[in-house]
Amino acid sequence: MKIPGIAADVRGAVFDFDGTIMDSMPDWAGKMLHLLNTHRVQYPADIIRTVTPLGDGGSARYFIDVLGLDMTPQAIQAELDAYALPKYRDSILPKAGVVSLLDALRSAGVPVCILTASPQHMIRPCLARNGLTEYFDFAWCCDDLGMKKNQPEIYVKTCAELGTLPENTLFFDDNLLALSTATKAGMLSVGVYDDSSAADEEAIRAVTMRYLRSWDELLRPAE
């Protein structure tokens, strides 16, 4: 499949979930900050940027090992779920324009998957309620693989499962570290604007082949 602004022949596509497909970063970040604030844990201003690629399990370990939160990973996960699961199940919506791209990829026979830091029990009801499940060949979460999105191996493994090579596979994300790592793994990285990562826009542009302010931009020529 040929896409404007992408020199390579696209054979596959990998999508992040929160802040990329779904307009959910306020709720994803909210569950993390709510947990830390509730337990009066001090954290740096860029905490969301830091933990976004880690998954819930990796974030829990970071809170315990680095920030000193005195809780078990299981207790942390329970509090995160209590805050966020109703939002994923009942109210979070896709970002404008993304369904048109998914339709185009499906029509062209391009295999598509999700690679996300959010756990399966969050993303599956959200996808189902929004009628998006059928667009994806599979959905992998960091915790499923025991890897984080700051490890190149996770992208190589995902492409292998998709049946594509990294150099022919698009990777869409809103997070600087994830995009940087995917680019190092050889993928066709595309940055997607989200309010949560607006401060990183220039840095994201520097490590990606395209940057989208909206999904509607992708199927028209790059400026």
Steps between C-alpha positions, in 0.01 A plus 500: 500500500631844407438782749586865428817605677611140562769390254481129581233258385290452813438132579370532859400747769538501878295741710543618854169523686484786753544842344540349153190302403295605800455840662582346835824652627323727752353187658820293466706775659222569746511150645874529560486845657194410708687204647811703581306793640275278711804344664686833523793385291736768371566471126678701228310726264571269204373184672241424231761522223717260701243232579295508178718236322520271803154343524301475820732236643813695412349819638416324825862383532622853429271644767625243752870485412566862401233709670476290816128420490433247776248274322503166324472495119165324539363774724622766259332328207174475693498875566589583141216278378248647741575848369531434127305189401156666507630772267647252251187285516242778477620833360839520321470565124733461198694798375338676205600360162668179613216275381543630144865393508411160643245456222763587238752255645241223515389566140864474389546170687766645732530306830451722804554453874514687830804525725414677823606557857140459617385154614262280304214542746506875429533503124271214400170641632593841359568359154183291507274786607638718221471228235875489436596144598464362147758740357791341685666164439610496865561730795810462714568669833837556662401287798407210267852494358699583810659786304467877488468741211848634572647166383562456124429128531130561560464659156696228322284236670179681412597527132590131493155411634341732244700328224682814390847652516558811714614701197161445333286548810348825622507572871265766638546642850478826692789429740854619428683209660285237328542668162876539546534133589282382211709708260816339638337162436463596134128580486326773300417714803224762482434740785139573593413821680346476844461775758694288750813504281468845341822618667690222318377587151831625362692209651246255357528661156877446517472122550205420272438507126168681538312685770121521499309781664186305407427163342346666196848610390638153432332414173589835343849619400737609776570871511 
